[in-house]
Amino acid sequence: MKIIDKPRSLPSIHQILRDINLTPLIREYGILIVTQCVQTVLSKIRKKIILKNTITYDELVKQIKNEILGVMESSLKPVINLTGTVLHTNLGRAQLPETAIQAMVDVARGASSLEYDLENGKRGDRHRHSEELICRLTGAQAAVVVNNNAAAVLLTLNSLAKRKEVLVSRGELIEIGGAFRMPDIMSQAGCKLVEVGTTNRTHSEDFDTAISTKTALLMKVHTSNFEIKGFTKNVSELKLSNIAHNHNLRLVTDLGSGTLIDLETYGLPHETTVNEALKAGSDIVTFSTDKLLGGPQAGIIAGRSDLIEKIKKNPMMRAVRPDKMSLAALDAVLKLYLNPDQLAEELPTIRLLSRDLLELEDLAKSLVSNVQGHCTEFKVVAAPTHSQVGSGALPTDRLKSYAIKITKAKQKQSSKSLDKLAKAFRALPVPIIGRISDNALWFDVRCLENIEGFKENLKGLVIS
Ligand SMILES: *Cc1c(COP(=O)(O)O)cnc(C)c1O
């Protein structure tokens, strides 16, 4: 074996490029990127050799290969979400139904009628695509789709309350993940936030007295990721809308994770629907489409047509408009809601959230021996657990579920061994993400549907 211990013993770039081990990589990825990777590795190794390290020629080529594969590997890739959080923001939220995936592929591949009126052969309106469906499903007079719900809130506030005051209960001044803080959004929208009431209790009279000539809106924000318990009081949408309308003001409701249907039908806890919020008198409702709704990333603004018109005319609209693939997927998802009887089968979000506990238990148990076979140093069992909806929907509700639970087999095993194991699962061809708690690594099987794929994937597990 050729050992390289002096800088001048390093092969030249040209010598390395002629190595037969690199030929297939050059053919696949091109000479340019391979040459760059050879340069990167050579300069790294040269520094090490100067510090008296040595390397074999074979190891050098191996490092170059890994460098090339590392560059070509995408950092955004599919994973298997066994965290127990169904709508996991860090893992891409809702899984799309096949019809939506196909719709995205179709518009991605070629030209589409995105902003083209096929009947008149003229420029059309990007915003017309889902509006009718949204109105049909929510009872709204009009609607517009934007890039996400944060944009929906920002655009609504800026369109309807710029340089004016917006009243919000102190208990609803939320921060959700990723630095979305209601007070910051207000100031970026050019509105003045007026906090009403106290953190735990806000009364109708608090709103009445806070209203001034500068007030434009009353706002209700769904407290997405927490619940205040104990001595609390909140003003309902109905009361708020009465107060707003008595003063000739508008009520805007940010539902966060909007749902279009009564989730109790699917055995889930109740969550305010968009229709309910509108019926209670909200003039505008904003919500995400990749949370409980189960669609692609987008946000919907729905409500009174005169207000939607105003929002559509905001110059910022252009900066937050949705892309054609999201619109195509959203349209396909909304169509599924036209037949709620099929929803639990066809829409992955509802299907996963309403999965039968016995089925989950059977699934977890059936996988124990397979997983145990790959983790011989550990103890693998099936155990009950709780899933959560995630993305701020139904924040305190837990869904009974089942998990594959992995613990250390021996006391003397290092305390880091579970972390290492979790890392090994994350290094699989399709990374498997679980969660560590109570000295165990848990894989909640609620979101596991491709069982054969899971087993095949597990064969690649390397525990160091
Ligand atoms: C999730 C959420 C948002 C932000 O929605 P995105 O679609 O993530 O932009 C805003 N408000 C509330 C109450 C939310 O729950």
The ligand as an SDF file (V2000), in Angstrom:
LIG
                    3D

 15 15  0  0  0  0  0  0  0  0999 V2000
  -49.1010   28.5860   12.1470 C   0  0  0  0  0  0  0  0  0  0  0  0
  -49.6730   29.9030   12.4980 C   0  0  0  0  0  0  0  0  0  0  0  0
  -49.3220   31.0390   11.7800 C   0  0  0  0  0  0  0  0  0  0  0  0
  -48.3270   31.0140   10.6660 C   0  0  0  0  0  0  0  0  0  0  0  0
  -48.7430   30.2160    9.6140 O   0  0  0  0  0  0  0  0  0  0  0  0
  -47.6860   29.7250    8.5000 P   0  0  0  0  0  0  0  0  0  0  0  0
  -48.5530   29.0100    7.5230 O   0  0  0  0  0  0  0  0  0  0  0  0
  -46.7060   28.8760    9.1930 O   0  0  0  0  0  0  0  0  0  0  0  0
  -47.0860   30.9500    7.9230 O   0  0  0  0  0  0  0  0  0  0  0  0
  -49.9050   32.2320   12.1470 C   0  0  0  0  0  0  0  0  0  0  0  0
  -50.7800   32.3020   13.1650 N   0  0  0  0  0  0  0  0  0  0  0  0
  -51.1390   31.2230   13.8810 C   0  0  0  0  0  0  0  0  0  0  0  0
  -52.1130   31.3790   14.9930 C   0  0  0  0  0  0  0  0  0  0  0  0
  -50.6000   29.9810   13.5720 C   0  0  0  0  0  0  0  0  0  0  0  0
  -50.9320   28.8990   14.2660 O   0  0  0  0  0  0  0  0  0  0  0  0
  1  2  1  0
  2  3  1  0
  2 14  2  0
  3  4  1  0
  3 10  2  0
  4  5  1  0
  5  6  1  0
  6  7  2  0
  6  8  1  0
  6  9  1  0
 10 11  1  0
 11 12  2  0
 12 13  1  0
 12 14  1  0
 14 15  1  0
M  END
$$$$
